[in-house]
Amino acid sequence: MQLASDYLQMSGRHLRRSLLLEGISFQQIRQTVLERKAKQMLENNLSIGDISQALGFREVREFRRAFKRWTGQAPSVYKNGTE
């Protein structure tokens, strides 16, 4: 969050208040960005392990769980559907 507030040249507190007024949390934005990036990387045939690491997950299984929560399907199923 600090990087985002620095980039936007506002305090973290002001950013949180602004997001609250819009009815969204920083965590929701972060999850949306991670989901989009994961889909893009899967479509470019990167390995699930590489994607997991690139997106900052400590373990591949954490990425798999998150991806399934975002999309309702496993990353491997999504990847096979885009090939």
PyMOL Python script that loads the backbone (N, CA, C, O; Angstrom):
from pymol import cmd

cmd.read_pdbstr("""\
ATOM      1  N   MET A   1       0.825  -1.186   0.000  1.00  0.00           N
ATOM      2  CA  MET A   1       0.000   0.000   0.000  1.00  0.00           C
ATOM      3  C   MET A   1       0.875   1.257   0.000  1.00  0.00           C
ATOM      4  O   MET A   1       0.525   2.272  -0.603  1.00  0.00           O
ATOM      5  N   GLN A   2       2.013   1.172   0.684  1.00  0.00           N
ATOM      6  CA  GLN A   2       2.903   2.327   0.755  1.00  0.00           C
ATOM      7  C   GLN A   2       3.405   2.722  -0.632  1.00  0.00           C
ATOM      8  O   GLN A   2       3.470   3.908  -0.955  1.00  0.00           O
ATOM      9  N   LEU A   3       3.760   1.729  -1.454  1.00  0.00           N
ATOM     10  CA  LEU A   3       4.216   2.042  -2.815  1.00  0.00           C
ATOM     11  C   LEU A   3       3.126   2.749  -3.606  1.00  0.00           C
ATOM     12  O   LEU A   3       3.395   3.714  -4.322  1.00  0.00           O
ATOM     13  N   ALA A   4       1.892   2.265  -3.474  1.00  0.00           N
ATOM     14  CA  ALA A   4       0.776   2.873  -4.199  1.00  0.00           C
ATOM     15  C   ALA A   4       0.544   4.307  -3.733  1.00  0.00           C
ATOM     16  O   ALA A   4       0.365   5.204  -4.557  1.00  0.00           O
ATOM     17  N   SER A   5       0.546   4.525  -2.434  1.00  0.00           N
ATOM     18  CA  SER A   5       0.313   5.885  -1.936  1.00  0.00           C
ATOM     19  C   SER A   5       1.467   6.813  -2.320  1.00  0.00           C
ATOM     20  O   SER A   5       1.243   7.982  -2.632  1.00  0.00           O
ATOM     21  N   ASP A   6       2.689   6.305  -2.300  1.00  0.00           N
ATOM     22  CA  ASP A   6       3.829   7.115  -2.749  1.00  0.00           C
ATOM     23  C   ASP A   6       3.685   7.471  -4.223  1.00  0.00           C
ATOM     24  O   ASP A   6       3.911   8.616  -4.617  1.00  0.00           O
ATOM     25  N   TYR A   7       3.309   6.486  -5.036  1.00  0.00           N
ATOM     26  CA  TYR A   7       3.142   6.711  -6.472  1.00  0.00           C
ATOM     27  C   TYR A   7       2.065   7.764  -6.736  1.00  0.00           C
ATOM     28  O   TYR A   7       2.205   8.606  -7.623  1.00  0.00           O
ATOM     29  N   LEU A   8       0.989   7.701  -5.950  1.00  0.00           N
ATOM     30  CA  LEU A   8      -0.120   8.644  -6.113  1.00  0.00           C
ATOM     31  C   LEU A   8       0.122   9.961  -5.379  1.00  0.00           C
ATOM     32  O   LEU A   8      -0.702  10.875  -5.427  1.00  0.00           O
ATOM     33  N   GLN A   9       1.245  10.042  -4.711  1.00  0.00           N
ATOM     34  CA  GLN A   9       1.642  11.235  -3.967  1.00  0.00           C
ATOM     35  C   GLN A   9       0.584  11.640  -2.940  1.00  0.00           C
ATOM     36  O   GLN A   9       0.169  12.797  -2.863  1.00  0.00           O
ATOM     37  N   MET A  10       0.164  10.643  -2.153  1.00  0.00           N
ATOM     38  CA  MET A  10      -0.766  10.909  -1.059  1.00  0.00           C
ATOM     39  C   MET A  10      -0.408  10.000   0.104  1.00  0.00           C
ATOM     40  O   MET A  10       0.275   8.991  -0.072  1.00  0.00           O
ATOM     41  N   SER A  11      -0.862  10.354   1.263  1.00  0.00           N
ATOM     42  CA  SER A  11      -0.566   9.528   2.433  1.00  0.00           C
ATOM     43  C   SER A  11      -1.356   8.226   2.359  1.00  0.00           C
ATOM     44  O   SER A  11      -2.388   8.147   1.692  1.00  0.00           O
ATOM     45  N   GLY A  12      -0.857   7.213   3.052  1.00  0.00           N
ATOM     46  CA  GLY A  12      -1.573   5.943   3.112  1.00  0.00           C
ATOM     47  C   GLY A  12      -2.955   6.112   3.708  1.00  0.00           C
ATOM     48  O   GLY A  12      -3.916   5.479   3.271  1.00  0.00           O
ATOM     49  N   ARG A  13      -3.045   6.968   4.708  1.00  0.00           N
ATOM     50  CA  ARG A  13      -4.343   7.228   5.346  1.00  0.00           C
ATOM     51  C   ARG A  13      -5.331   7.854   4.361  1.00  0.00           C
ATOM     52  O   ARG A  13      -6.498   7.465   4.317  1.00  0.00           O
ATOM     53  N   HIS A  14      -4.863   8.820   3.574  1.00  0.00           N
ATOM     54  CA  HIS A  14      -5.732   9.464   2.582  1.00  0.00           C
ATOM     55  C   HIS A  14      -6.169   8.456   1.510  1.00  0.00           C
ATOM     56  O   HIS A  14      -7.323   8.462   1.082  1.00  0.00           O
ATOM     57  N   LEU A  15      -5.253   7.604   1.086  1.00  0.00           N
ATOM     58  CA  LEU A  15      -5.593   6.584   0.093  1.00  0.00           C
ATOM     59  C   LEU A  15      -6.662   5.646   0.640  1.00  0.00           C
ATOM     60  O   LEU A  15      -7.630   5.341  -0.057  1.00  0.00           O
ATOM     61  N   ARG A  16      -6.501   5.187   1.874  1.00  0.00           N
ATOM     62  CA  ARG A  16      -7.508   4.304   2.486  1.00  0.00           C
ATOM     63  C   ARG A  16      -8.874   4.976   2.549  1.00  0.00           C
ATOM     64  O   ARG A  16      -9.891   4.357   2.235  1.00  0.00           O
ATOM     65  N   ARG A  17      -8.897   6.250   2.957  1.00  0.00           N
ATOM     66  CA  ARG A  17     -10.176   6.982   3.023  1.00  0.00           C
ATOM     67  C   ARG A  17     -10.796   7.130   1.641  1.00  0.00           C
ATOM     68  O   ARG A  17     -12.005   6.964   1.479  1.00  0.00           O
ATOM     69  N   SER A  18      -9.980   7.439   0.654  1.00  0.00           N
ATOM     70  CA  SER A  18     -10.493   7.592  -0.717  1.00  0.00           C
ATOM     71  C   SER A  18     -11.083   6.286  -1.230  1.00  0.00           C
ATOM     72  O   SER A  18     -12.145   6.279  -1.853  1.00  0.00           O
ATOM     73  N   LEU A  19     -10.393   5.187  -0.967  1.00  0.00           N
ATOM     74  CA  LEU A  19     -10.902   3.883  -1.395  1.00  0.00           C
ATOM     75  C   LEU A  19     -12.186   3.537  -0.654  1.00  0.00           C
ATOM     76  O   LEU A  19     -13.118   2.993  -1.246  1.00  0.00           O
ATOM     77  N   LEU A  20     -12.240   3.849   0.629  1.00  0.00           N
ATOM     78  CA  LEU A  20     -13.436   3.597   1.425  1.00  0.00           C
ATOM     79  C   LEU A  20     -14.634   4.342   0.848  1.00  0.00           C
ATOM     80  O   LEU A  20     -15.736   3.797   0.777  1.00  0.00           O
ATOM     81  N   LEU A  21     -14.419   5.583   0.437  1.00  0.00           N
ATOM     82  CA  LEU A  21     -15.497   6.365  -0.174  1.00  0.00           C
ATOM     83  C   LEU A  21     -15.979   5.736  -1.479  1.00  0.00           C
ATOM     84  O   LEU A  21     -17.150   5.862  -1.837  1.00  0.00           O
ATOM     85  N   GLU A  22     -15.082   5.064  -2.184  1.00  0.00           N
ATOM     86  CA  GLU A  22     -15.436   4.390  -3.435  1.00  0.00           C
ATOM     87  C   GLU A  22     -16.015   3.000  -3.198  1.00  0.00           C
ATOM     88  O   GLU A  22     -16.493   2.352  -4.129  1.00  0.00           O
ATOM     89  N   GLY A  23     -15.970   2.548  -1.954  1.00  0.00           N
ATOM     90  CA  GLY A  23     -16.535   1.239  -1.623  1.00  0.00           C
ATOM     91  C   GLY A  23     -15.647   0.071  -2.016  1.00  0.00           C
ATOM     92  O   GLY A  23     -16.139  -1.019  -2.307  1.00  0.00           O
ATOM     93  N   ILE A  24     -14.352   0.295  -2.024  1.00  0.00           N
ATOM     94  CA  ILE A  24     -13.419  -0.765  -2.405  1.00  0.00           C
ATOM     95  C   ILE A  24     -12.210  -0.718  -1.468  1.00  0.00           C
ATOM     96  O   ILE A  24     -11.870   0.332  -0.922  1.00  0.00           O
ATOM     97  N   SER A  25     -11.586  -1.846  -1.298  1.00  0.00           N
ATOM     98  CA  SER A  25     -10.400  -1.896  -0.443  1.00  0.00           C
ATOM     99  C   SER A  25      -9.150  -2.075  -1.297  1.00  0.00           C
ATOM    100  O   SER A  25      -9.217  -2.519  -2.443  1.00  0.00           O
ATOM    101  N   PHE A  26      -8.029  -1.725  -0.721  1.00  0.00           N
ATOM    102  CA  PHE A  26      -6.759  -1.927  -1.404  1.00  0.00           C
ATOM    103  C   PHE A  26      -6.560  -3.409  -1.695  1.00  0.00           C
ATOM    104  O   PHE A  26      -6.044  -3.774  -2.751  1.00  0.00           O
ATOM    105  N   GLN A  27      -6.969  -4.260  -0.761  1.00  0.00           N
ATOM    106  CA  GLN A  27      -6.836  -5.712  -0.934  1.00  0.00           C
ATOM    107  C   GLN A  27      -7.631  -6.188  -2.156  1.00  0.00           C
ATOM    108  O   GLN A  27      -7.158  -7.043  -2.905  1.00  0.00           O
ATOM    109  N   GLN A  28      -8.834  -5.641  -2.361  1.00  0.00           N
ATOM    110  CA  GLN A  28      -9.629  -6.026  -3.533  1.00  0.00           C
ATOM    111  C   GLN A  28      -8.920  -5.632  -4.825  1.00  0.00           C
ATOM    112  O   GLN A  28      -8.897  -6.401  -5.786  1.00  0.00           O
ATOM    113  N   ILE A  29      -8.356  -4.460  -4.843  1.00  0.00           N
ATOM    114  CA  ILE A  29      -7.619  -4.009  -6.030  1.00  0.00           C
ATOM    115  C   ILE A  29      -6.417  -4.911  -6.260  1.00  0.00           C
ATOM    116  O   ILE A  29      -6.154  -5.326  -7.389  1.00  0.00           O
ATOM    117  N   ARG A  30      -5.695  -5.211  -5.205  1.00  0.00           N
ATOM    118  CA  ARG A  30      -4.517  -6.079  -5.306  1.00  0.00           C
ATOM    119  C   ARG A  30      -4.894  -7.444  -5.865  1.00  0.00           C
ATOM    120  O   ARG A  30      -4.209  -7.969  -6.744  1.00  0.00           O
ATOM    121  N   GLN A  31      -5.984  -8.022  -5.359  1.00  0.00           N
ATOM    122  CA  GLN A  31      -6.416  -9.337  -5.826  1.00  0.00           C
ATOM    123  C   GLN A  31      -6.803  -9.299  -7.306  1.00  0.00           C
ATOM    124  O   GLN A  31      -6.492 -10.227  -8.053  1.00  0.00           O
ATOM    125  N   THR A  32      -7.470  -8.241  -7.724  1.00  0.00           N
ATOM    126  CA  THR A  32      -7.858  -8.100  -9.132  1.00  0.00           C
ATOM    127  C   THR A  32      -6.626  -8.010 -10.028  1.00  0.00           C
ATOM    128  O   THR A  32      -6.578  -8.627 -11.092  1.00  0.00           O
ATOM    129  N   VAL A  33      -5.646  -7.247  -9.597  1.00  0.00           N
ATOM    130  CA  VAL A  33      -4.404  -7.110 -10.376  1.00  0.00           C
ATOM    131  C   VAL A  33      -3.683  -8.447 -10.463  1.00  0.00           C
ATOM    132  O   VAL A  33      -3.217  -8.834 -11.535  1.00  0.00           O
ATOM    133  N   LEU A  34      -3.587  -9.158  -9.334  1.00  0.00           N
ATOM    134  CA  LEU A  34      -2.924 -10.466  -9.337  1.00  0.00           C
ATOM    135  C   LEU A  34      -3.650 -11.448 -10.253  1.00  0.00           C
ATOM    136  O   LEU A  34      -3.011 -12.198 -10.991  1.00  0.00           O
ATOM    137  N   GLU A  35      -4.980 -11.446 -10.208  1.00  0.00           N
ATOM    138  CA  GLU A  35      -5.748 -12.352 -11.066  1.00  0.00           C
ATOM    139  C   GLU A  35      -5.491 -12.056 -12.540  1.00  0.00           C
ATOM    140  O   GLU A  35      -5.233 -12.973 -13.321  1.00  0.00           O
ATOM    141  N   ARG A  36      -5.560 -10.804 -12.919  1.00  0.00           N
ATOM    142  CA  ARG A  36      -5.333 -10.437 -14.327  1.00  0.00           C
ATOM    143  C   ARG A  36      -3.925 -10.811 -14.783  1.00  0.00           C
ATOM    144  O   ARG A  36      -3.731 -11.332 -15.882  1.00  0.00           O
ATOM    145  N   LYS A  37      -2.950 -10.538 -13.922  1.00  0.00           N
ATOM    146  CA  LYS A  37      -1.562 -10.855 -14.269  1.00  0.00           C
ATOM    147  C   LYS A  37      -1.375 -12.365 -14.389  1.00  0.00           C
ATOM    148  O   LYS A  37      -0.692 -12.836 -15.298  1.00  0.00           O
ATOM    149  N   ALA A  38      -1.979 -13.123 -13.473  1.00  0.00           N
ATOM    150  CA  ALA A  38      -1.876 -14.585 -13.520  1.00  0.00           C
ATOM    151  C   ALA A  38      -2.470 -15.122 -14.819  1.00  0.00           C
ATOM    152  O   ALA A  38      -1.868 -15.981 -15.465  1.00  0.00           O
ATOM    153  N   LYS A  39      -3.631 -14.631 -15.204  1.00  0.00           N
ATOM    154  CA  LYS A  39      -4.265 -15.082 -16.451  1.00  0.00           C
ATOM    155  C   LYS A  39      -3.381 -14.762 -17.652  1.00  0.00           C
ATOM    156  O   LYS A  39      -3.202 -15.590 -18.545  1.00  0.00           O
ATOM    157  N   GLN A  40      -2.836 -13.557 -17.659  1.00  0.00           N
ATOM    158  CA  GLN A  40      -1.957 -13.158 -18.765  1.00  0.00           C
ATOM    159  C   GLN A  40      -0.740 -14.076 -18.845  1.00  0.00           C
ATOM    160  O   GLN A  40      -0.349 -14.499 -19.933  1.00  0.00           O
ATOM    161  N   MET A  41      -0.151 -14.380 -17.712  1.00  0.00           N
ATOM    162  CA  MET A  41       1.036 -15.232 -17.695  1.00  0.00           C
ATOM    163  C   MET A  41       0.694 -16.662 -18.104  1.00  0.00           C
ATOM    164  O   MET A  41       1.481 -17.312 -18.793  1.00  0.00           O
ATOM    165  N   LEU A  42      -0.470 -17.159 -17.688  1.00  0.00           N
ATOM    166  CA  LEU A  42      -0.892 -18.503 -18.098  1.00  0.00           C
ATOM    167  C   LEU A  42      -1.122 -18.556 -19.605  1.00  0.00           C
ATOM    168  O   LEU A  42      -0.780 -19.545 -20.253  1.00  0.00           O
ATOM    169  N   GLU A  43      -1.698 -17.496 -20.160  1.00  0.00           N
ATOM    170  CA  GLU A  43      -1.942 -17.440 -21.603  1.00  0.00           C
ATOM    171  C   GLU A  43      -0.635 -17.376 -22.388  1.00  0.00           C
ATOM    172  O   GLU A  43      -0.593 -17.746 -23.561  1.00  0.00           O
ATOM    173  N   ASN A  44       0.428 -16.908 -21.744  1.00  0.00           N
ATOM    174  CA  ASN A  44       1.745 -16.846 -22.384  1.00  0.00           C
ATOM    175  C   ASN A  44       2.584 -18.083 -22.091  1.00  0.00           C
ATOM    176  O   ASN A  44       3.797 -18.092 -22.300  1.00  0.00           O
ATOM    177  N   ASN A  45       1.914 -19.131 -21.601  1.00  0.00           N
ATOM    178  CA  ASN A  45       2.521 -20.445 -21.376  1.00  0.00           C
ATOM    179  C   ASN A  45       3.667 -20.465 -20.369  1.00  0.00           C
ATOM    180  O   ASN A  45       4.572 -21.292 -20.483  1.00  0.00           O
ATOM    181  N   LEU A  46       3.642 -19.582 -19.399  1.00  0.00           N
ATOM    182  CA  LEU A  46       4.614 -19.669 -18.312  1.00  0.00           C
ATOM    183  C   LEU A  46       4.182 -20.784 -17.372  1.00  0.00           C
ATOM    184  O   LEU A  46       2.993 -21.088 -17.274  1.00  0.00           O
ATOM    185  N   SER A  47       5.125 -21.385 -16.690  1.00  0.00           N
ATOM    186  CA  SER A  47       4.782 -22.474 -15.776  1.00  0.00           C
ATOM    187  C   SER A  47       4.076 -21.917 -14.543  1.00  0.00           C
ATOM    188  O   SER A  47       4.262 -20.759 -14.171  1.00  0.00           O
ATOM    189  N   ILE A  48       3.271 -22.760 -13.927  1.00  0.00           N
ATOM    190  CA  ILE A  48       2.540 -22.356 -12.735  1.00  0.00           C
ATOM    191  C   ILE A  48       3.522 -21.992 -11.619  1.00  0.00           C
ATOM    192  O   ILE A  48       3.276 -21.052 -10.863  1.00  0.00           O
ATOM    193  N   GLY A  49       4.618 -22.720 -11.513  1.00  0.00           N
ATOM    194  CA  GLY A  49       5.639 -22.400 -10.517  1.00  0.00           C
ATOM    195  C   GLY A  49       6.260 -21.034 -10.741  1.00  0.00           C
ATOM    196  O   GLY A  49       6.453 -20.270  -9.795  1.00  0.00           O
ATOM    197  N   ASP A  50       6.574 -20.725 -11.997  1.00  0.00           N
ATOM    198  CA  ASP A  50       7.161 -19.420 -12.318  1.00  0.00           C
ATOM    199  C   ASP A  50       6.177 -18.287 -12.034  1.00  0.00           C
ATOM    200  O   ASP A  50       6.558 -17.236 -11.521  1.00  0.00           O
ATOM    201  N   ILE A  51       4.913 -18.513 -12.373  1.00  0.00           N
ATOM    202  CA  ILE A  51       3.881 -17.499 -12.134  1.00  0.00           C
ATOM    203  C   ILE A  51       3.716 -17.262 -10.640  1.00  0.00           C
ATOM    204  O   ILE A  51       3.653 -16.124 -10.175  1.00  0.00           O
ATOM    205  N   SER A  52       3.650 -18.354  -9.907  1.00  0.00           N
ATOM    206  CA  SER A  52       3.503 -18.267  -8.458  1.00  0.00           C
ATOM    207  C   SER A  52       4.616 -17.422  -7.849  1.00  0.00           C
ATOM    208  O   SER A  52       4.364 -16.539  -7.029  1.00  0.00           O
ATOM    209  N   GLN A  53       5.819 -17.698  -8.252  1.00  0.00           N
ATOM    210  CA  GLN A  53       6.973 -16.965  -7.729  1.00  0.00           C
ATOM    211  C   GLN A  53       6.944 -15.502  -8.171  1.00  0.00           C
ATOM    212  O   GLN A  53       7.193 -14.605  -7.366  1.00  0.00           O
ATOM    213  N   ALA A  54       6.642 -15.260  -9.436  1.00  0.00           N
ATOM    214  CA  ALA A  54       6.626 -13.896  -9.968  1.00  0.00           C
ATOM    215  C   ALA A  54       5.581 -13.022  -9.276  1.00  0.00           C
ATOM    216  O   ALA A  54       5.774 -11.817  -9.119  1.00  0.00           O
ATOM    217  N   LEU A  55       4.477 -13.637  -8.864  1.00  0.00           N
ATOM    218  CA  LEU A  55       3.407 -12.878  -8.221  1.00  0.00           C
ATOM    219  C   LEU A  55       3.581 -12.764  -6.712  1.00  0.00           C
ATOM    220  O   LEU A  55       2.762 -12.147  -6.031  1.00  0.00           O
ATOM    221  N   GLY A  56       4.640 -13.357  -6.196  1.00  0.00           N
ATOM    222  CA  GLY A  56       4.957 -13.184  -4.790  1.00  0.00           C
ATOM    223  C   GLY A  56       4.362 -14.192  -3.827  1.00  0.00           C
ATOM    224  O   GLY A  56       4.349 -13.960  -2.618  1.00  0.00           O
ATOM    225  N   PHE A  57       3.869 -15.306  -4.344  1.00  0.00           N
ATOM    226  CA  PHE A  57       3.352 -16.353  -3.463  1.00  0.00           C
ATOM    227  C   PHE A  57       4.523 -17.157  -2.916  1.00  0.00           C
ATOM    228  O   PHE A  57       5.487 -17.431  -3.631  1.00  0.00           O
ATOM    229  N   ARG A  58       4.432 -17.531  -1.646  1.00  0.00           N
ATOM    230  CA  ARG A  58       5.520 -18.292  -1.026  1.00  0.00           C
ATOM    231  C   ARG A  58       5.569 -19.719  -1.539  1.00  0.00           C
ATOM    232  O   ARG A  58       6.641 -20.311  -1.656  1.00  0.00           O
ATOM    233  N   GLU A  59       4.404 -20.266  -1.844  1.00  0.00           N
ATOM    234  CA  GLU A  59       4.333 -21.651  -2.317  1.00  0.00           C
ATOM    235  C   GLU A  59       3.334 -21.749  -3.460  1.00  0.00           C
ATOM    236  O   GLU A  59       2.384 -20.972  -3.545  1.00  0.00           O
ATOM    237  N   VAL A  60       3.568 -22.715  -4.332  1.00  0.00           N
ATOM    238  CA  VAL A  60       2.699 -22.918  -5.490  1.00  0.00           C
ATOM    239  C   VAL A  60       1.277 -23.220  -5.041  1.00  0.00           C
ATOM    240  O   VAL A  60       0.321 -22.752  -5.661  1.00  0.00           O
ATOM    241  N   ARG A  61       1.125 -23.994  -3.976  1.00  0.00           N
ATOM    242  CA  ARG A  61      -0.238 -24.349  -3.545  1.00  0.00           C
ATOM    243  C   ARG A  61      -1.027 -23.114  -3.108  1.00  0.00           C
ATOM    244  O   ARG A  61      -2.245 -23.071  -3.275  1.00  0.00           O
ATOM    245  N   GLU A  62      -0.343 -22.107  -2.550  1.00  0.00           N
ATOM    246  CA  GLU A  62      -1.029 -20.857  -2.195  1.00  0.00           C
ATOM    247  C   GLU A  62      -1.564 -20.176  -3.454  1.00  0.00           C
ATOM    248  O   GLU A  62      -2.689 -19.677  -3.472  1.00  0.00           O
ATOM    249  N   PHE A  63      -0.742 -20.162  -4.504  1.00  0.00           N
ATOM    250  CA  PHE A  63      -1.185 -19.575  -5.769  1.00  0.00           C
ATOM    251  C   PHE A  63      -2.363 -20.353  -6.338  1.00  0.00           C
ATOM    252  O   PHE A  63      -3.340 -19.757  -6.792  1.00  0.00           O
ATOM    253  N   ARG A  64      -2.278 -21.674  -6.317  1.00  0.00           N
ATOM    254  CA  ARG A  64      -3.369 -22.494  -6.851  1.00  0.00           C
ATOM    255  C   ARG A  64      -4.683 -22.210  -6.122  1.00  0.00           C
ATOM    256  O   ARG A  64      -5.734 -22.079  -6.749  1.00  0.00           O
ATOM    257  N   ARG A  65      -4.614 -22.119  -4.803  1.00  0.00           N
ATOM    258  CA  ARG A  65      -5.826 -21.828  -4.017  1.00  0.00           C
ATOM    259  C   ARG A  65      -6.384 -20.448  -4.359  1.00  0.00           C
ATOM    260  O   ARG A  65      -7.592 -20.283  -4.534  1.00  0.00           O
ATOM    261  N   ALA A  66      -5.503 -19.471  -4.452  1.00  0.00           N
ATOM    262  CA  ALA A  66      -5.944 -18.112  -4.775  1.00  0.00           C
ATOM    263  C   ALA A  66      -6.573 -18.068  -6.163  1.00  0.00           C
ATOM    264  O   ALA A  66      -7.625 -17.456  -6.351  1.00  0.00           O
ATOM    265  N   PHE A  67      -5.936 -18.710  -7.131  1.00  0.00           N
ATOM    266  CA  PHE A  67      -6.459 -18.696  -8.499  1.00  0.00           C
ATOM    267  C   PHE A  67      -7.834 -19.351  -8.550  1.00  0.00           C
ATOM    268  O   PHE A  67      -8.735 -18.860  -9.231  1.00  0.00           O
ATOM    269  N   LYS A  68      -7.994 -20.446  -7.840  1.00  0.00           N
ATOM    270  CA  LYS A  68      -9.294 -21.126  -7.817  1.00  0.00           C
ATOM    271  C   LYS A  68     -10.346 -20.243  -7.149  1.00  0.00           C
ATOM    272  O   LYS A  68     -11.500 -20.229  -7.577  1.00  0.00           O
ATOM    273  N   ARG A  69      -9.967 -19.515  -6.119  1.00  0.00           N
ATOM    274  CA  ARG A  69     -10.894 -18.598  -5.452  1.00  0.00           C
ATOM    275  C   ARG A  69     -11.308 -17.473  -6.411  1.00  0.00           C
ATOM    276  O   ARG A  69     -12.470 -17.065  -6.426  1.00  0.00           O
ATOM    277  N   TRP A  70     -10.355 -16.976  -7.210  1.00  0.00           N
ATOM    278  CA  TRP A  70     -10.648 -15.884  -8.134  1.00  0.00           C
ATOM    279  C   TRP A  70     -11.528 -16.321  -9.292  1.00  0.00           C
ATOM    280  O   TRP A  70     -12.448 -15.605  -9.689  1.00  0.00           O
ATOM    281  N   THR A  71     -11.239 -17.507  -9.837  1.00  0.00           N
ATOM    282  CA  THR A  71     -11.849 -17.904 -11.110  1.00  0.00           C
ATOM    283  C   THR A  71     -12.797 -19.092 -11.026  1.00  0.00           C
ATOM    284  O   THR A  71     -13.587 -19.323 -11.941  1.00  0.00           O
ATOM    285  N   GLY A  72     -12.723 -19.844  -9.937  1.00  0.00           N
ATOM    286  CA  GLY A  72     -13.538 -21.045  -9.823  1.00  0.00           C
ATOM    287  C   GLY A  72     -12.921 -22.258 -10.491  1.00  0.00           C
ATOM    288  O   GLY A  72     -13.539 -23.321 -10.538  1.00  0.00           O
ATOM    289  N   GLN A  73     -11.716 -22.113 -11.006  1.00  0.00           N
ATOM    290  CA  GLN A  73     -11.042 -23.254 -11.631  1.00  0.00           C
ATOM    291  C   GLN A  73      -9.549 -23.234 -11.319  1.00  0.00           C
ATOM    292  O   GLN A  73      -8.974 -22.195 -10.995  1.00  0.00           O
ATOM    293  N   ALA A  74      -8.951 -24.396 -11.427  1.00  0.00           N
ATOM    294  CA  ALA A  74      -7.514 -24.520 -11.179  1.00  0.00           C
ATOM    295  C   ALA A  74      -6.736 -23.827 -12.295  1.00  0.00           C
ATOM    296  O   ALA A  74      -7.223 -23.740 -13.422  1.00  0.00           O
ATOM    297  N   PRO A  75      -5.536 -23.336 -11.999  1.00  0.00           N
ATOM    298  CA  PRO A  75      -4.733 -22.691 -13.040  1.00  0.00           C
ATOM    299  C   PRO A  75      -4.452 -23.609 -14.226  1.00  0.00           C
ATOM    300  O   PRO A  75      -4.418 -23.154 -15.369  1.00  0.00           O
ATOM    301  N   SER A  76      -4.251 -24.895 -13.958  1.00  0.00           N
ATOM    302  CA  SER A  76      -3.972 -25.830 -15.056  1.00  0.00           C
ATOM    303  C   SER A  76      -5.178 -25.970 -15.979  1.00  0.00           C
ATOM    304  O   SER A  76      -5.016 -26.094 -17.193  1.00  0.00           O
ATOM    305  N   VAL A  77      -6.374 -25.950 -15.421  1.00  0.00           N
ATOM    306  CA  VAL A  77      -7.595 -26.032 -16.235  1.00  0.00           C
ATOM    307  C   VAL A  77      -7.726 -24.769 -17.077  1.00  0.00           C
ATOM    308  O   VAL A  77      -8.040 -24.842 -18.265  1.00  0.00           O
ATOM    309  N   TYR A  78      -7.489 -23.621 -16.471  1.00  0.00           N
ATOM    310  CA  TYR A  78      -7.547 -22.357 -17.207  1.00  0.00           C
ATOM    311  C   TYR A  78      -6.521 -22.356 -18.332  1.00  0.00           C
ATOM    312  O   TYR A  78      -6.824 -21.966 -19.460  1.00  0.00           O
ATOM    313  N   LYS A  79      -5.310 -22.793 -18.018  1.00  0.00           N
ATOM    314  CA  LYS A  79      -4.231 -22.814 -19.009  1.00  0.00           C
ATOM    315  C   LYS A  79      -4.582 -23.723 -20.178  1.00  0.00           C
ATOM    316  O   LYS A  79      -4.368 -23.354 -21.333  1.00  0.00           O
ATOM    317  N   ASN A  80      -5.116 -24.902 -19.896  1.00  0.00           N
ATOM    318  CA  ASN A  80      -5.489 -25.837 -20.961  1.00  0.00           C
ATOM    319  C   ASN A  80      -6.634 -25.300 -21.805  1.00  0.00           C
ATOM    320  O   ASN A  80      -6.728 -25.612 -22.992  1.00  0.00           O
ATOM    321  N   GLY A  81      -7.499 -24.500 -21.209  1.00  0.00           N
ATOM    322  CA  GLY A  81      -8.621 -23.919 -21.941  1.00  0.00           C
ATOM    323  C   GLY A  81      -8.224 -22.781 -22.853  1.00  0.00           C
ATOM    324  O   GLY A  81      -8.980 -22.423 -23.756  1.00  0.00           O
ATOM    325  N   THR A  82      -7.050 -22.204 -22.638  1.00  0.00           N
ATOM    326  CA  THR A  82      -6.609 -21.081 -23.466  1.00  0.00           C
ATOM    327  C   THR A  82      -5.625 -21.500 -24.545  1.00  0.00           C
ATOM    328  O   THR A  82      -5.219 -20.686 -25.374  1.00  0.00           O
ATOM    329  N   GLU A  83      -5.244 -22.766 -24.534  1.00  0.00           N
ATOM    330  CA  GLU A  83      -4.281 -23.232 -25.545  1.00  0.00           C
ATOM    331  C   GLU A  83      -4.978 -23.579 -26.840  1.00  0.00           C
ATOM    332  O   GLU A  83      -4.326 -23.987 -27.801  1.00  0.00           O
TER     333      GLU A  83
END
""", "prot")
cmd.dss("prot")
cmd.show_as("cartoon", "prot")
cmd.util.cbc("prot")
cmd.orient("prot")
